[in-house]
Amino acid sequence: MLAELIEAAHRQTAARRAEVPLAEIERRAAEAPAVRDFGAALRAPGLGVIAELKPRSPLKGPLTDDYRPADLARAYEAGGACALSVLAHTEGFGGRPEDLATVREAVGLPVMRKDFIVDEYQIAEGRAFGADAVLLVVAALTEERLDRLYAYATGLGLHVLVEVHSEAEAHTALALGAVNIGVNHRDLRDFRMDLGLTGRLRPQVPADRVLIAESGVRGPADARRLRADGADAVLVGETLMRSPDPAALVTQLKNAENNTEETPS
């Protein structure tokens, strides 16, 4: 499925490039509003919550039958999220790059383009639509492409979250100079979940880097465990998308380390 999602990203990018060339997208990116400080948001005291917006999952199918990004973003902000992750991958997750602009206009939080980024075009397009950060997945790129895309993104003033799934990939991210490192507990090759991965990788990641635990956070108990394992923030998608009260759940996740009683979500 990883290969299929990457191929879908190539198709989506080619189609969008055919409509609007890179030069025009870069012009729009240069005129976009100033970048919000994604990195500083993650370094705020306590456990940060990056709340994710996505209408569907390639594994679970539809997550909502009423996807309203602006309303959802405002709920996440009200609940205390430190930043937002917006899926822009269409075939796999039902998102669109245009959703970035919708979300950014609705809230004052930093916004990240979540996607399988394989081309500079996606990065410039994200900035043009108001993204403050982009995700780069080590497993989806060669080291050469990862290095070039990272340099391109930072050259546009964007923050970058580099996602890893193993010790070897964490080493690659650190060698790259990544400041924000995301540990995806779901292996994108076989989709097995390993919530203990953050704790095992934490000793490998210097204290001056930000460690974000991704995937498999089902409630405050998981958030509390990951905080104890050394996570600076958690990225939560499906659980929030399915919640009848996402604002309240964001608050519960954010306060999980200070509350040992599980609160119904």
Phi and psi in degrees as GROMACS dihedral restraints (atoms count N, CA, C in turn):
[ dihedral_restraints ]
;  ai    aj    ak    al  type     phi  dphi    fc
    3     4     5     6     1   -57.9    20    10
    4     5     6     7     1   -45.9    20    10
    6     7     8     9     1   -61.7    20    10
    7     8     9    10     1   -39.0    20    10
    9    10    11    12     1   -65.7    20    10
   10    11    12    13     1   -40.8    20    10
   12    13    14    15     1   -67.1    20    10
   13    14    15    16     1   -37.3    20    10
   15    16    17    18     1   -66.9    20    10
   16    17    18    19     1   -43.2    20    10
   18    19    20    21     1   -62.9    20    10
   19    20    21    22     1   -38.6    20    10
   21    22    23    24     1   -63.1    20    10
   22    23    24    25     1   -38.1    20    10
   24    25    26    27     1   -63.4    20    10
   25    26    27    28     1   -40.2    20    10
   27    28    29    30     1   -62.7    20    10
   28    29    30    31     1   -43.4    20    10
   30    31    32    33     1   -64.1    20    10
   31    32    33    34     1   -46.0    20    10
   33    34    35    36     1   -60.8    20    10
   34    35    36    37     1   -43.3    20    10
   36    37    38    39     1   -65.5    20    10
   37    38    39    40     1   -42.9    20    10
   39    40    41    42     1   -61.8    20    10
   40    41    42    43     1   -40.8    20    10
   42    43    44    45     1   -66.6    20    10
   43    44    45    46     1   -41.7    20    10
   45    46    47    48     1   -72.3    20    10
   46    47    48    49     1   -35.5    20    10
   48    49    50    51     1   -64.2    20    10
   49    50    51    52     1   -34.1    20    10
   51    52    53    54     1   -66.2    20    10
   52    53    54    55     1   -29.7    20    10
   54    55    56    57     1   -82.8    20    10
   55    56    57    58     1   -42.0    20    10
   57    58    59    60     1  -134.0    20    10
   58    59    60    61     1   114.0    20    10
   60    61    62    63     1   -67.4    20    10
   61    62    63    64     1   160.3    20    10
   63    64    65    66     1   -57.2    20    10
   64    65    66    67     1   -41.0    20    10
   66    67    68    69     1   -58.4    20    10
   67    68    69    70     1   -40.2    20    10
   69    70    71    72     1   -70.5    20    10
   70    71    72    73     1   -40.2    20    10
   72    73    74    75     1   -63.7    20    10
   73    74    75    76     1   -40.2    20    10
   75    76    77    78     1   -65.6    20    10
   76    77    78    79     1   -35.2    20    10
   78    79    80    81     1   -63.1    20    10
   79    80    81    82     1   -44.1    20    10
   81    82    83    84     1   -65.6    20    10
   82    83    84    85     1   -38.3    20    10
   84    85    86    87     1   -62.2    20    10
   85    86    87    88     1   -38.9    20    10
   87    88    89    90     1   -66.2    20    10
   88    89    90    91     1   -24.2    20    10
   90    91    92    93     1   -98.1    20    10
   91    92    93    94     1     1.3    20    10
   93    94    95    96     1   -68.6    20    10
   94    95    96    97     1   158.1    20    10
   96    97    98    99     1   -57.7    20    10
   97    98    99   100     1   156.5    20    10
   99   100   101   102     1   -55.7    20    10
  100   101   102   103     1   146.5    20    10
  102   103   104   105     1   -69.2    20    10
  103   104   105   106     1   131.5    20    10
  105   106   107   108     1   -80.6    20    10
  106   107   108   109     1   150.8    20    10
  108   109   110   111     1   -82.8    20    10
  109   110   111   112     1    86.2    20    10
  111   112   113   114     1   -58.7    20    10
  112   113   114   115     1   -44.7    20    10
  114   115   116   117     1   -61.5    20    10
  115   116   117   118     1   -44.6    20    10
  117   118   119   120     1   -64.4    20    10
  118   119   120   121     1   -35.9    20    10
  120   121   122   123     1   -61.8    20    10
  121   122   123   124     1   -37.8    20    10
  123   124   125   126     1   -74.3    20    10
  124   125   126   127     1   -22.1    20    10
  126   127   128   129     1   -91.4    20    10
  127   128   129   130     1     0.4    20    10
  129   130   131   132     1   -61.4    20    10
  130   131   132   133     1   153.1    20    10
  132   133   134   135     1   -57.0    20    10
  133   134   135   136     1   148.5    20    10
  135   136   137   138     1    84.6    20    10
  136   137   138   139     1  -175.1    20    10
  138   139   140   141     1   -83.6    20    10
  139   140   141   142     1   120.7    20    10
  141   142   143   144     1   -81.8    20    10
  142   143   144   145     1   149.1    20    10
  144   145   146   147     1  -121.4    20    10
  145   146   147   148     1   113.8    20    10
  147   148   149   150     1   -91.5    20    10
  148   149   150   151     1   110.4    20    10
  150   151   152   153     1   -92.8    20    10
  151   152   153   154     1   131.8    20    10
  153   154   155   156     1  -105.3    20    10
  154   155   156   157     1   144.1    20    10
  156   157   158   159     1  -115.6    20    10
  157   158   159   160     1   121.0    20    10
  159   160   161   162     1  -158.6    20    10
  160   161   162   163     1   131.2    20    10
  162   163   164   165     1   -77.5    20    10
  163   164   165   166     1   -21.6    20    10
  165   166   167   168     1  -152.0    20    10
  166   167   168   169     1   171.0    20    10
  168   169   170   171     1  -129.5    20    10
  169   170   171   172     1   140.7    20    10
  171   172   173   174     1   -64.6    20    10
  172   173   174   175     1   -20.9    20    10
  174   175   176   177     1   -92.1    20    10
  175   176   177   178     1   -42.6    20    10
  177   178   179   180     1  -101.0    20    10
  178   179   180   181     1   -10.3    20    10
  180   181   182   183     1    79.1    20    10
  181   182   183   184     1  -155.7    20    10
  183   184   185   186     1   -59.2    20    10
  184   185   186   187     1   136.8    20    10
  186   187   188   189     1  -105.2    20    10
  187   188   189   190     1   -12.9    20    10
  189   190   191   192     1  -158.0    20    10
  190   191   192   193     1   151.4    20    10
  192   193   194   195     1  -105.7    20    10
  193   194   195   196     1    10.0    20    10
  195   196   197   198     1  -146.0    20    10
  196   197   198   199     1    73.0    20    10
  198   199   200   201     1   -83.9    20    10
  199   200   201   202     1   108.1    20    10
  201   202   203   204     1  -124.1    20    10
  202   203   204   205     1    90.7    20    10
  204   205   206   207     1   -56.0    20    10
  205   206   207   208     1   -42.8    20    10
  207   208   209   210     1   -63.5    20    10
  208   209   210   211     1   -46.3    20    10
  210   211   212   213     1   -63.9    20    10
  211   212   213   214     1   -41.1    20    10
  213   214   215   216     1   -66.0    20    10
  214   215   216   217     1   -41.6    20    10
  216   217   218   219     1   -61.4    20    10
  217   218   219   220     1   -42.0    20    10
  219   220   221   222     1   -65.1    20    10
  220   221   222   223     1   -36.1    20    10
  222   223   224   225     1   -65.4    20    10
  223   224   225   226     1   -44.3    20    10
  225   226   227   228     1   -60.3    20    10
  226   227   228   229     1   -43.3    20    10
  228   229   230   231     1   -63.3    20    10
  229   230   231   232     1   -43.1    20    10
  231   232   233   234     1   -61.9    20    10
  232   233   234   235     1   -32.2    20    10
  234   235   236   237     1   -78.1    20    10
  235   236   237   238     1   -12.2    20    10
  237   238   239   240     1   105.6    20    10
  238   239   240   241     1    17.6    20    10
  240   241   242   243     1   -59.6    20    10
  241   242   243   244     1   145.8    20    10
  243   244   245   246     1   -89.5    20    10
  244   245   246   247     1   -22.9    20    10
  246   247   248   249     1  -162.6    20    10
  247   248   249   250     1   166.9    20    10
  249   250   251   252     1  -122.7    20    10
  250   251   252   253     1   143.4    20    10
  252   253   254   255     1  -113.9    20    10
  253   254   255   256     1   121.8    20    10
  255   256   257   258     1  -116.3    20    10
  256   257   258   259     1   117.5    20    10
  258   259   260   261     1   -69.4    20    10
  259   260   261   262     1   128.0    20    10
  261   262   263   264     1  -116.6    20    10
  262   263   264   265     1     4.6    20    10
  264   265   266   267     1   -84.6    20    10
  265   266   267   268     1   118.6    20    10
  267   268   269   270     1   -82.4    20    10
  268   269   270   271     1   -52.3    20    10
  270   271   272   273     1   -63.5    20    10
  271   272   273   274     1   -42.0    20    10
  273   274   275   276     1   -85.3    20    10
  274   275   276   277     1   -35.0    20    10
  276   277   278   279     1  -123.9    20    10
  277   278   279   280     1    -5.0    20    10
  279   280   281   282     1    76.4    20    10
  280   281   282   283     1     9.0    20    10
  282   283   284   285     1   -89.8    20    10
  283   284   285   286     1   172.0    20    10
  285   286   287   288     1  -140.0    20    10
  286   287   288   289     1   148.3    20    10
  288   289   290   291     1   -56.2    20    10
  289   290   291   292     1   -33.0    20    10
  291   292   293   294     1   -60.8    20    10
  292   293   294   295     1   -24.2    20    10
  294   295   296   297     1   -62.2    20    10
  295   296   297   298     1   -27.4    20    10
  297   298   299   300     1   -60.4    20    10
  298   299   300   301     1   -45.2    20    10
  300   301   302   303     1   -65.6    20    10
  301   302   303   304     1   -40.6    20    10
  303   304   305   306     1   -60.0    20    10
  304   305   306   307     1   -45.3    20    10
  306   307   308   309     1   -70.0    20    10
  307   308   309   310     1   -43.6    20    10
  309   310   311   312     1   -63.7    20    10
  310   311   312   313     1   -35.2    20    10
  312   313   314   315     1   -70.9    20    10
  313   314   315   316     1   -22.6    20    10
  315   316   317   318     1   -86.4    20    10
  316   317   318   319     1   -23.8    20    10
  318   319   320   321     1  -137.2    20    10
  319   320   321   322     1   171.4    20    10
  321   322   323   324     1  -104.5    20    10
  322   323   324   325     1     9.0    20    10
  324   325   326   327     1   -84.3    20    10
  325   326   327   328     1   155.5    20    10
  327   328   329   330     1   -63.8    20    10
  328   329   330   331     1   145.0    20    10
  330   331   332   333     1  -123.9    20    10
  331   332   333   334     1   131.5    20    10
  333   334   335   336     1  -110.0    20    10
  334   335   336   337     1   137.0    20    10
  336   337   338   339     1   -79.5    20    10
  337   338   339   340     1   114.7    20    10
  339   340   341   342     1   -99.1    20    10
  340   341   342   343     1   123.0    20    10
  342   343   344   345     1  -170.4    20    10
  343   344   345   346     1   170.5    20    10
  345   346   347   348     1   -92.8    20    10
  346   347   348   349     1    91.3    20    10
  348   349   350   351     1   -82.5    20    10
  349   350   351   352     1   123.1    20    10
  351   352   353   354     1  -127.4    20    10
  352   353   354   355     1    -2.1    20    10
  354   355   356   357     1  -148.7    20    10
  355   356   357   358     1   145.7    20    10
  357   358   359   360     1   -56.7    20    10
  358   359   360   361     1   -30.5    20    10
  360   361   362   363     1   -56.8    20    10
  361   362   363   364     1   -43.1    20    10
  363   364   365   366     1   -63.2    20    10
  364   365   366   367     1   -35.4    20    10
  366   367   368   369     1   -68.9    20    10
  367   368   369   370     1   -48.7    20    10
  369   370   371   372     1   -63.1    20    10
  370   371   372   373     1   -39.3    20    10
  372   373   374   375     1   -63.3    20    10
  373   374   375   376     1   -42.0    20    10
  375   376   377   378     1   -59.0    20    10
  376   377   378   379     1   -46.4    20    10
  378   379   380   381     1   -62.4    20    10
  379   380   381   382     1   -40.1    20    10
  381   382   383   384     1   -61.6    20    10
  382   383   384   385     1   -33.2    20    10
  384   385   386   387     1   -91.7    20    10
  385   386   387   388     1     8.1    20    10
  387   388   389   390     1   100.4    20    10
  388   389   390   391     1     8.8    20    10
  390   391   392   393     1   -64.7    20    10
  391   392   393   394     1   143.6    20    10
  393   394   395   396     1  -103.3    20    10
  394   395   396   397     1   -14.9    20    10
  396   397   398   399     1  -151.8    20    10
  397   398   399   400     1   160.1    20    10
  399   400   401   402     1  -134.2    20    10
  400   401   402   403     1   157.1    20    10
  402   403   404   405     1  -101.5    20    10
  403   404   405   406     1   132.9    20    10
  405   406   407   408     1  -119.5    20    10
  406   407   408   409     1   126.4    20    10
  408   409   410   411     1  -100.7    20    10
  409   410   411   412     1   116.2    20    10
  411   412   413   414     1   -56.6    20    10
  412   413   414   415     1   -40.9    20    10
  414   415   416   417     1   -65.9    20    10
  415   416   417   418     1   -18.1    20    10
  417   418   419   420     1   -95.2    20    10
  418   419   420   421     1    -2.6    20    10
  420   421   422   423     1  -136.6    20    10
  421   422   423   424     1   151.2    20    10
  423   424   425   426     1   -72.4    20    10
  424   425   426   427     1   161.2    20    10
  426   427   428   429     1   -62.0    20    10
  427   428   429   430     1   -36.2    20    10
  429   430   431   432     1   -64.0    20    10
  430   431   432   433     1   -45.5    20    10
  432   433   434   435     1   -67.5    20    10
  433   434   435   436     1   -39.3    20    10
  435   436   437   438     1   -58.5    20    10
  436   437   438   439     1   -46.0    20    10
  438   439   440   441     1   -61.9    20    10
  439   440   441   442     1   -44.2    20    10
  441   442   443   444     1   -68.3    20    10
  442   443   444   445     1   -41.3    20    10
  444   445   446   447     1   -69.4    20    10
  445   446   447   448     1   -36.6    20    10
  447   448   449   450     1   -62.8    20    10
  448   449   450   451     1   -45.4    20    10
  450   451   452   453     1   -64.2    20    10
  451   452   453   454     1   -38.9    20    10
  453   454   455   456     1   -64.7    20    10
  454   455   456   457     1   -44.8    20    10
  456   457   458   459     1   -63.7    20    10
  457   458   459   460     1   -47.4    20    10
  459   460   461   462     1   -67.5    20    10
  460   461   462   463     1   -29.6    20    10
  462   463   464   465     1   -64.6    20    10
  463   464   465   466     1   -27.4    20    10
  465   466   467   468     1   -85.9    20    10
  466   467   468   469     1     0.2    20    10
  468   469   470   471     1    87.7    20    10
  469   470   471   472     1     6.9    20    10
  471   472   473   474     1   -80.7    20    10
  472   473   474   475     1   149.8    20    10
  474   475   476   477     1   -83.2    20    10
  475   476   477   478     1   155.0    20    10
  477   478   479   480     1  -131.2    20    10
  478   479   480   481     1   130.7    20    10
  480   481   482   483     1  -104.0    20    10
  481   482   483   484     1   117.5    20    10
  483   484   485   486     1   -99.1    20    10
  484   485   486   487     1   119.7    20    10
  486   487   488   489     1   -96.4    20    10
  487   488   489   490     1   133.5    20    10
  489   490   491   492     1  -128.1    20    10
  490   491   492   493     1   161.6    20    10
  492   493   494   495     1  -132.9    20    10
  493   494   495   496     1     4.4    20    10
  495   496   497   498     1  -161.3    20    10
  496   497   498   499     1   170.2    20    10
  498   499   500   501     1   -62.3    20    10
  499   500   501   502     1   -40.8    20    10
  501   502   503   504     1   -62.6    20    10
  502   503   504   505     1   -41.7    20    10
  504   505   506   507     1   -69.8    20    10
  505   506   507   508     1   -34.7    20    10
  507   508   509   510     1   -63.2    20    10
  508   509   510   511     1   -39.5    20    10
  510   511   512   513     1   -61.6    20    10
  511   512   513   514     1   -42.1    20    10
  513   514   515   516     1   -61.0    20    10
  514   515   516   517     1   -44.5    20    10
  516   517   518   519     1   -63.1    20    10
  517   518   519   520     1   -41.7    20    10
  519   520   521   522     1   -67.7    20    10
  520   521   522   523     1   -39.7    20    10
  522   523   524   525     1   -63.7    20    10
  523   524   525   526     1   -31.0    20    10
  525   526   527   528     1   -68.8    20    10
  526   527   528   529     1   -24.1    20    10
  528   529   530   531     1    94.8    20    10
  529   530   531   532     1    16.0    20    10
  531   532   533   534     1   -60.4    20    10
  532   533   534   535     1   134.5    20    10
  534   535   536   537     1   -93.3    20    10
  535   536   537   538     1   -37.6    20    10
  537   538   539   540     1  -108.6    20    10
  538   539   540   541     1   114.4    20    10
  540   541   542   543     1  -117.8    20    10
  541   542   543   544     1   122.3    20    10
  543   544   545   546     1  -100.9    20    10
  544   545   546   547     1   132.1    20    10
  546   547   548   549     1  -103.8    20    10
  547   548   549   550     1   109.0    20    10
  549   550   551   552     1   -87.9    20    10
  550   551   552   553     1   115.9    20    10
  552   553   554   555     1   -71.9    20    10
  553   554   555   556     1   -14.2    20    10
  555   556   557   558     1   -97.5    20    10
  556   557   558   559     1   118.9    20    10
  558   559   560   561     1   -70.2    20    10
  559   560   561   562     1   120.2    20    10
  561   562   563   564     1   -72.8    20    10
  562   563   564   565     1    -7.5    20    10
  564   565   566   567     1   -89.7    20    10
  565   566   567   568     1   -40.6    20    10
  567   568   569   570     1  -123.0    20    10
  568   569   570   571     1    -2.0    20    10
  570   571   572   573     1    64.6    20    10
  571   572   573   574     1    19.6    20    10
  573   574   575   576     1   -71.1    20    10
  574   575   576   577     1   146.6    20    10
  576   577   578   579     1  -103.5    20    10
  577   578   579   580     1   134.3    20    10
  579   580   581   582     1  -139.3    20    10
  580   581   582   583     1    90.3    20    10
  582   583   584   585     1   -69.4    20    10
  583   584   585   586     1   -14.1    20    10
  585   586   587   588     1   -82.6    20    10
  586   587   588   589     1    -4.0    20    10
  588   589   590   591     1   -64.0    20    10
  589   590   591   592     1   -38.6    20    10
  591   592   593   594     1   -58.0    20    10
  592   593   594   595     1   -46.7    20    10
  594   595   596   597     1   -62.8    20    10
  595   596   597   598     1   -35.9    20    10
  597   598   599   600     1   -73.7    20    10
  598   599   600   601     1   -30.2    20    10
  600   601   602   603     1   -88.5    20    10
  601   602   603   604     1   -19.9    20    10
  603   604   605   606     1   -52.6    20    10
  604   605   606   607     1   -44.1    20    10
  606   607   608   609     1   -63.5    20    10
  607   608   609   610     1   -22.3    20    10
  609   610   611   612     1   -80.9    20    10
  610   611   612   613     1   -19.4    20    10
  612   613   614   615     1  -101.2    20    10
  613   614   615   616     1   120.6    20    10
  615   616   617   618     1   -57.6    20    10
  616   617   618   619     1   153.2    20    10
  618   619   620   621     1   -65.2    20    10
  619   620   621   622     1   -20.6    20    10
  621   622   623   624     1   -84.8    20    10
  622   623   624   625     1     0.5    20    10
  624   625   626   627     1   -99.9    20    10
  625   626   627   628     1   156.5    20    10
  627   628   629   630     1   -97.3    20    10
  628   629   630   631     1   128.0    20    10
  630   631   632   633     1  -109.8    20    10
  631   632   633   634     1   120.6    20    10
  633   634   635   636     1  -112.3    20    10
  634   635   636   637     1   125.4    20    10
  636   637   638   639     1   -90.3    20    10
  637   638   639   640     1   126.9    20    10
  639   640   641   642     1  -122.5    20    10
  640   641   642   643     1   143.0    20    10
  642   643   644   645     1    76.1    20    10
  643   644   645   646     1   141.4    20    10
  645   646   647   648     1    83.4    20    10
  646   647   648   649     1     6.7    20    10
  648   649   650   651     1   -83.7    20    10
  649   650   651   652     1   106.9    20    10
  651   652   653   654     1   -97.7    20    10
  652   653   654   655     1   -10.3    20    10
  654   655   656   657     1   174.4    20    10
  655   656   657   658     1  -175.5    20    10
  657   658   659   660     1   -56.4    20    10
  658   659   660   661     1   -34.2    20    10
  660   661   662   663     1   -63.0    20    10
  661   662   663   664     1   -42.0    20    10
  663   664   665   666     1   -66.0    20    10
  664   665   666   667     1   -41.7    20    10
  666   667   668   669     1   -61.9    20    10
  667   668   669   670     1   -41.6    20    10
  669   670   671   672     1   -64.0    20    10
  670   671   672   673     1   -41.8    20    10
  672   673   674   675     1   -62.4    20    10
  673   674   675   676     1   -44.1    20    10
  675   676   677   678     1   -68.8    20    10
  676   677   678   679     1   -34.8    20    10
  678   679   680   681     1   -62.9    20    10
  679   680   681   682     1   -43.5    20    10
  681   682   683   684     1   -63.5    20    10
  682   683   684   685     1   -30.0    20    10
  684   685   686   687     1   -79.2    20    10
  685   686   687   688     1    -5.0    20    10
  687   688   689   690     1   109.8    20    10
  688   689   690   691     1     8.1    20    10
  690   691   692   693     1   -72.1    20    10
  691   692   693   694     1   137.1    20    10
  693   694   695   696     1   -85.4    20    10
  694   695   696   697     1   -25.4    20    10
  696   697   698   699     1  -155.1    20    10
  697   698   699   700     1   161.0    20    10
  699   700   701   702     1  -122.1    20    10
  700   701   702   703     1   142.6    20    10
  702   703   704   705     1  -106.4    20    10
  703   704   705   706     1   121.2    20    10
  705   706   707   708     1  -126.1    20    10
  706   707   708   709     1   126.8    20    10
  708   709   710   711     1  -119.7    20    10
  709   710   711   712     1   -76.6    20    10
  711   712   713   714     1   -55.3    20    10
  712   713   714   715     1   -44.0    20    10
  714   715   716   717     1   -60.2    20    10
  715   716   717   718     1   -41.2    20    10
  717   718   719   720     1   -71.7    20    10
  718   719   720   721     1   -39.3    20    10
  720   721   722   723     1   -62.9    20    10
  721   722   723   724     1   -30.9    20    10
  723   724   725   726     1   -89.7    20    10
  724   725   726   727     1    -7.7    20    10
  726   727   728   729     1   -75.5    20    10
  727   728   729   730     1   137.6    20    10
  729   730   731   732     1   -71.8    20    10
  730   731   732   733     1   -17.3    20    10
  732   733   734   735     1  -138.7    20    10
  733   734   735   736     1    77.6    20    10
  735   736   737   738     1   -62.5    20    10
  736   737   738   739     1   -33.2    20    10
  738   739   740   741     1   -62.7    20    10
  739   740   741   742     1   -45.6    20    10
  741   742   743   744     1   -64.2    20    10
  742   743   744   745     1   -38.3    20    10
  744   745   746   747     1   -69.2    20    10
  745   746   747   748     1   -38.5    20    10
  747   748   749   750     1   -57.7    20    10
  748   749   750   751     1   -44.2    20    10
  750   751   752   753     1   -61.5    20    10
  751   752   753   754     1   -43.1    20    10
  753   754   755   756     1   -62.5    20    10
  754   755   756   757     1   -42.2    20    10
  756   757   758   759     1   -65.6    20    10
  757   758   759   760     1   -43.6    20    10
  759   760   761   762     1   -61.7    20    10
  760   761   762   763     1   -37.0    20    10
  762   763   764   765     1   -96.1    20    10
  763   764   765   766     1     8.3    20    10
  765   766   767   768     1   -58.4    20    10
  766   767   768   769     1   -38.4    20    10
  768   769   770   771     1   -67.7    20    10
  769   770   771   772     1   -20.4    20    10
  771   772   773   774     1  -100.9    20    10
  772   773   774   775     1     2.4    20    10
  774   775   776   777     1  -133.2    20    10
  775   776   777   778     1   111.2    20    10
  777   778   779   780     1   -87.5    20    10
  778   779   780   781     1    -3.1    20    10
  780   781   782   783     1   -96.4    20    10
  781   782   783   784     1   127.0    20    10
  783   784   785   786     1   -68.9    20    10
  784   785   786   787     1   127.8    20    10
  786   787   788   789     1  -103.8    20    10
  787   788   789   790     1   129.1    20    10
  789   790   791   792     1   -57.3    20    10
  790   791   792   793     1   140.8    20    10
